[in-house]
Amino acid sequence: MSILSILEPANTTATRQAVTRLTTGSIPATVGADLLVPLADGRVTDYANFDHGASAPCLESVRRAVEAALPSYASVHRGNGYASRITTQWYERARAEVHSFVGAREDDQVIFTRQTTDALNLLAKALPADATVIVFESEHHAALLPWPAERTVRLAAPSTTTGAVTAVADALRQAPEGPRLVVVTGASNVTGEIFPIAELAAVARAHGARICLDAAQLAPHREVDIAELDVDWVALSGHKLYAPYGAGALIGRADWLNAADPYLYGGGATASVTTEATVWNEGPARHEGGSPNVIGAIALAAACAAISQHREAIEQHERSLLARLRTGLAQIAGVTTYDIFGADADRVGTVCFTVAGISSTITSAALSAEYGIGVRDGKFCAHPLVGHLLQDSPEHGTAVRASLGLGTSREHVDRLVSAVRTLATKGLSRSYEESAHGCQPADDPRDLEAPQIW
């Protein structure tokens, strides 16, 4: 069976059941709920998506919003044509929707970016020249690496939430005078554990510092409220929020951003240009040079609106599935799960684990080829943290990450637990090798060549 025939919606009982699971009830429906994938034994099955932490599937409501915008899609802010005027309104309404989604203060800016990495790099470029940055080594590389090395204090991965607060307080007391910025993740992209954001913000305030929240892994799963948390900036990604159209945002205070040179030099960032001087805009336009990703902004806003509307149901859905997954994995001999703050820490739907005697790469390949399960293996762009967590597991340099979301069902959780139990107790049923597609069975009969779709 070709990949193209599998990717096309199939009128089968299994597919109808998969669609029903994800479109009934009060959680938003996702595109691709009817996706079937080939197995190495020749069967096909519905896809069990445990890779939401990398990119979440598109919401059906997001797809509808994008399809509605495309017929009149045009440039924004610099045209009087009907299509341009309509598109400009949608773009600015998208900005307002994102502003509301994170509970931003009235004078906070929303700057559209490509994703969280882009947003944090933008803020790094806007830092005052003498600013000191304090960041945990447990951060995702997007939050760990953009800051000036000579003025950045890296703190060791904490082992308790109280220890995290104490470490930041100590670092701020020892930091030189001048502007200071604390950077903290909302939820770890490795373990899903939630950091003590409000407490860290209070410590920052007590020492006259500012704080930036990397909410990439938190915002899809829990409410983020800038005003309530008392943080200065929030960065997030659309592709984690079920809006996979290449947009993210930096939301927060305007003063450092208005004082900095534009992130991108070009049209839109300028108020005036003459042979003698260039005057830059203030506000979001200052850092949104060039024609913006209007469709991405609309998609992001549509996702924010849907998640806000269904927040309670989303959290209930994910808490139930996460408890089932963690309980199941904990009962399997040979499986080790990893935590920063301990097993009882509050967390979103992510579990990091290893299977004794089987590398994470082969574990993920076997889950895919034999069970139709998609997980992530590696160091998850958080190399220092994974190294710290796995330091007592010398046979493993990398781990497996299962991250659930709206594309995950109870059956998917049970399938993953059963598959991991089989691997841990009976070992591999096939041999695996590296290939152009990554790791796969040595005798893999599947056609894994991507079809040409344009």
Helices and strands as residue ranges (DSSP letters): H 3-7, H 13-23, E 36-38, E 44-46, E 48-49, H 60-69, G 70-72, H 82-101, E 109-113, H 116-125, E 132-136, H 141-144, G 149-151, E 152-155, H 161-174, E 180-185, H 197-206, E 210-214, H 226-229, E 233-237, G 238-240, E 248-252, H 255-259, E 270-273, E 278-280, G 284-287, H 294-309, H 311-330, E 335-337, E 350-355, H 360-371, E 373-374, E 376-378, H 383-389, E 399-403, H 410-426, E 432-435, E 438-441
